[in-house]
């Protein structure tokens, strides 16, 4: 029997501007506020009675369907939980930050679960939009970190291979922060000499050096109130790192040629493809600077670890590159790209698709429109026992047995012995799998 819900509890729901529901301990929706009904439709509770039916269109709880269920975690830990989920709404799929809180009776027993949902504007699973894009587990893990840190002023360090979208992530953090209306100033740290470094960052006075015909505002001054993005910070020479550290530690700088101190007011986001910890050990990067910029590190996964997002990326890039053409990929072309390693990550994917669009006379991109390295890599994979793509275990067994029969020179009895099964079992599997 469900507990009686007091008027105070129902009134509490309406205090939340975000969608909120009151749930039983078996995830049945007992009440919902107006914001929830607006998001999912005012008649949604007449059609469904459990949260997972509405949010995920599941017929069983999230934790039984491969998701992390914050409600279950709250029941176990008796503490609030917060996770990032992909919810189905009448407006399409949306990334939602879900927070769950326990509610107790006088005997200190959990009788209700309060669920609060905050739709994130940081990213989208919609291929037609710009900005951060994805739906894979690896992406959602990163998105959760981005969502948490964006509302703070913490210094963020973005780590990852070249082409993983570090500047896009930095812009997303800035765009959803309290500084969003102020400037986002990117600084390319690679190749800056000592003279250029100070002049670019701090600006200079007229006549400060030969060629300084006018005073110049520095990037630090331009970023006042906003975000300073130091890209490839691992490339800053050791001799210049102390000057950057002094700026970050004191918040004070001077224009080149000036004695007037200036106050720096900005948030710092740094990025690099280098292993800064290793560089610290080798004496190539200052340890004090590393600890100053690594308050909140975020490791961005390479594209090969986000294969579930690849189709989404392809659709998005094709719409961006050739919006007036209805381009699609041949089945074989898609298979090649799904198995390719993408050492250049998203940047390489865009180059591959842009080249293919130019080569395709019709609206179908064929394997021959892909670069030689993609097709060569695909040919190498044909010699492997199974595809590199994630697939059902039954399909893996089929592919492996096909490869084993093709590659093994002995008879079936010897093959069965190698596989660790009886000859009869081998024949039964081959017959069942129609090999």
N, C-alpha and C positions, 0 to 999 in steps of 0.2 A: 504493500500500500504506500502510495506516494505521500510525503509529508505535506501538511497544509502550508501554503505560501502566504506569508504575512503581507499586509499592505505596504509595510516599510520596505520589504525586499523588492516588491514590484516597483515602488517609487524609486529605489536605488538604481534600477536599470536605466531609468529615464535620465539620470544625471550624466550618463556617459554620452558624449557626442559621437563616439564610434559605435558601430554595431556591437551589441552585447546580448548574450542569452544566459538564462538560468537553466542548468541541466541537473538531472538526477544522476546518481552514481552509476547508472547503466546507460548514460549518455542520451536519455530522453529529454527533449526540449520542453521545459515547463512554462517558460515565458520568454519573451523577446522584446527589446525596446523598439521604438519607431525607426531608428537608424538601421537596424537589422532588417526590418520589414521593407524599408525603402531599397536596400541593397539587393535582397533576394526576391522581392515581390510580396505584396501584402497578403496574398493567399497561400504563401508557401507552407505555412504551418498546418493548413487544412489537408495538404497532400502528403506531407512527411512528418514523422514524429521524432527522428533521431538526427543529431548534428551531422553525422557522417553521410547520411542520405542526401542532405542539402548541399554541404560543402564540397563533397567529393563524388557524389553519385554512386557511393558504395552501398552494398547490401549487408556489410558487416563493419565493425570498428576499424579505424585507420591502422592500428598496430597489427591487425590480422590481414591487412592488405598491402603491407610493405612500407607503410608510412610510420614516422615517429609520432606517437599520440601524446600530446601534452596532458590530456585529461588523465590518462592512465598513469603517467609519471607523477602527477599531482596526488592521485590516490595512493600511490606507493610511498612517495617521499613526504606527503602532507605539507608540501611547500609549493609556492607559485612556480609555474613553468612558462617558458616562452620559446616558440619555434616559428619557423617560416614555412608556410604551406602554400600550395597552389590550389585555389578554390574555384569552383564553377559558379558563375553568377549569370543572370540574364543578359549581362553586358559582355560576356565572354570570360575566359580564364584570367584570373588576377592573382598576383603574389600578395599574400596576406600574412602579416605578423600576428600570430595567435598567442594570447596570454591567458592562462588559466589560474584561478585562485580558489582555494578550498573555503567552504563556509561550514561552521560547526554548530552543533546543538549544545545544550548545557552539559552534556556528558562527554564533551570533547570528541564527538564523532562527526565525521564529514557527512553532511546530509545533502548539500548542494555543491555544484561546481559552477563558478562564474567564469564565463568565456568572453573575452573582449577581442575584437578583430580590428586590426588597423591595416587598411590597404596601402601598400607601399607604392610610391611614385618613382622609386629608384630604377626599377626595371620592369620588363614586360615579357610575356611569352608569345606576343603577337608579332609575326614576321613583318607586318606592314608598318611598324613603328621604328623610330630611331632610338639611339641610346643603348643602354645595357639590355641584352637579349639572352634568354635562356630558360630552360626548364629542368635540366639535369640535376641530379643530387649534388654533384660537385659545384654547380653554379649556385644552387640554393644555399649551400653552406657559406659561400662567399657573400651572397646577397644578405644573409643574416648578419654577417660581420659589418658589412657596409651600412646597413640600416641602423645598427646599434651605435656605430661610431659617428655617423653623419650629424647627429644632434648635439654632439659634444664639440669641444675645441681641441681634443687630443691630437697630437702629431701622428700622422699615419705614414707607414712605410709600405709601399706596394712592391712586392717581389714577384718576379716571374720572367719567363723567357721573352725574348724580343717578339713583338707582334701579338701579345696576349691581351692588349687593350688597357694598359695601365693608365694612360691619359684619359680614356673614356671613363674609367672607374673614378679617377680623381675628379673629373667634371661632375660625375653623378653625386659624389660625396659633397662637393661644394654646392651643387644645385638643390640639394635637399637639406642644407644646413641653414642656420640663422643668418649666414653671410651671403645667401643666394643672390640678393639684389646688388651686392658689391662685385668688384672685379675678380676674375679668375686669371691669374698671370702665370703662364708657363715659362720656365727657364730651362733651356737646353744646356746642360752643364758640360757636355762633351766638347773638348777642343778649346775651352776658354783659357786664354793665357792669364797671367796674374794681372796685367794691366787691364785687359778687357773685362775680367771677372769683376773687379772693383768698379769700373766705369759703368758696366751694364747693371750691376746689382744696386750700387749706391748712387749712381749719377755723378756728374762733375760740374764744377763751376767754370764759367768762361775764363779761358786763359790758363787753366790748370795744367795743361801740357800742350805740346806742339800739335796743332790741328783742332784744339778745343775752341772753336770760334764762337760758340754759344754755350750757355748753360744747358744741362740736360737732366731731365728727371730720370731717376733710376727705377728699376723694376720693383724694388722694395717699397719705394714711395708710391708707385702706381698700384700696388697691391693693398694699400692702406684700407683696413676694414674688411678686406676680402681674403682670398686664398693665394698663397705663393706655392706654385707647383715646381719642385726641383727635380727635373727629369734626368735620369742617369747620374744620380749623385755619386755613384761609385767611381765615376770617371774624373772627379775633381782631384787635381794634384794634391799631394800631401801638404805642400807648402801653403795652399790656399784654404785647407780645411780648418785651420785654426781661426781664420778670419770669419768663416761661416759660423763656426761654433760660438765665437764671441757675439755675433749678431743674434743668434738664437738664444743664447744665455742671458744677455743683457737687454736685448730689444733696442739697443742704441747703435746708430751708425752715423757716419759723416760722408758728405759728398766729397769726391776727390777734389782737392784744392781748397777745401773749406775747413774751418775749425768749429763751425756751428754744429752741435750734436742734434740729431734728429731722432724722434721716437718711432720705432717700427711697430705697427699694430696689424698683424695678419695671422692667419692660420697657415701652418706648414704641412704640405703633403709631399713626400719624397717617393721616388721610384728608381729601381735599378734592376738590371738583369744579372748583375754580379752577385757572387757569394760574399757578402760583407763580413760575415763571421770569419771566413777563411782569410779575407784580406786583413782583418784585425790581427789575426794570429801571425800573419806574414809581415806585419808592420807597414802595410800599404794603406791602411785606413785607421784613423784615430779612434781609439776605443771610446773616449769620452763623447765624441761626435756620434758614434754609432748608438750609444745608449741614449743620447739626446733625441735622435730622430726615430728610434724604434719603439716608441711608447705603445703603438698599436700596429704590429706587422700583419699584413694580409698577403698570403701566398696565392697568386692567381694561377690556376691550373692551365696547362697547355691544351690546345685543341684536341689532341689525341686522347686526353682524359675526359673530354666532353663530347664524345661521339653522338650521344643522344640529342645534342643541340645542333648537330651538323646540318640536318635537313632544314631546320629553322634558319640557320645562318645562310644557307644557299638561297632559300626563297627571298630572304631579306636583301641579300647582295644583288640578286638578279633584278629585283624591283628597283634598287638604287641605281644600278649600272645602266639598265635599259628599261625604264618605266613604261615606254610606249610599246614594247614587244611582250608577247605572251610566251616567254621562254620557259622551257622545261628540260629536264635531263633524261636521256635515254636510260633505261634500267641498268645497262652495263656501265654507263658513265657514273651513275650514282653509286653502284657497287664499288667501282674503283676508288672514288673519293671517300667512301665510308671506311675503306681499309687503308687509305693513305695516311702516313704519319704526320704530315704537315710540320716540318721543322721550322717553317716561318710563321706558323699559327694563322690567326685570322687575317693578317696582312697578306700572307701567301695565298690563302683561299680567295681573297678578293682579286689578286693579280691573275690567278688561274681562271677565274670566271670571267674577268674582263677580257682576257685574251680569247677565251672560248666564244664569247659573244661576238667578237669581231670575225672569227673564223666561221661561225655558223651562218650559212646563207638562209636557212629556214629557222623555225622556232624550236628545233630539237638540237640539244648539244650532245654530240656523239663522242665516243672514246677518242677518236682521232683528233678531236679539237682540244684535248688535254695535252699538257706538256709531256715531253718524253720521260721525265723522271717519274711521273704518276703511272704511266703505262708500264714502265720497267719495274716499278715497285710491285704493281699488280701481278706481273708475270712471276716474280720471286715468290709471292704468296701462294701461287698455284702449286708450288712444290711442297708447301707445308701440310701437315696432317689435317688441320682444320683452319677455317677462316679466323682472322684476327678480330672480327666483329663479335660482339656479345650476341648470343643466340640461345634458344631453348636447348636443354641438355640432350633431348632426343635427336635434334638436328646435329649436334656435335658428334653423337655416336654414329649417325649415318655417314657424316663426312669422314670420320676417322676410319670406319670400316671400309669405306670406298677407297681411301688412300692406302690402307693396309693391304688390301687384296691386290691393288695395282702395283704396290712397291715390293711385296714379299715374293721371293722366287720359289719358296718351298710349297708343299701341298697344304691342304686345309688342316690336316692333323697337326702339322708342325706350327702352323699359324695359331691354331687354338691354344697350343702349349705356350707359345710366346705371349698370347693375350691373357693367359692364366685362367682359361675356361675350358670346358670339355668340348670335344669336336661336335657332339650333339647340340650343345648350347649355341655354338657358333653357327651351325646350319639353321637352327631355329631363329636366331637373330637375323641372319641373312634373308631367310624366307619372310619373316615378319616385316623387315624393312624394305623388302622387294629389291634387294641388291643382287 
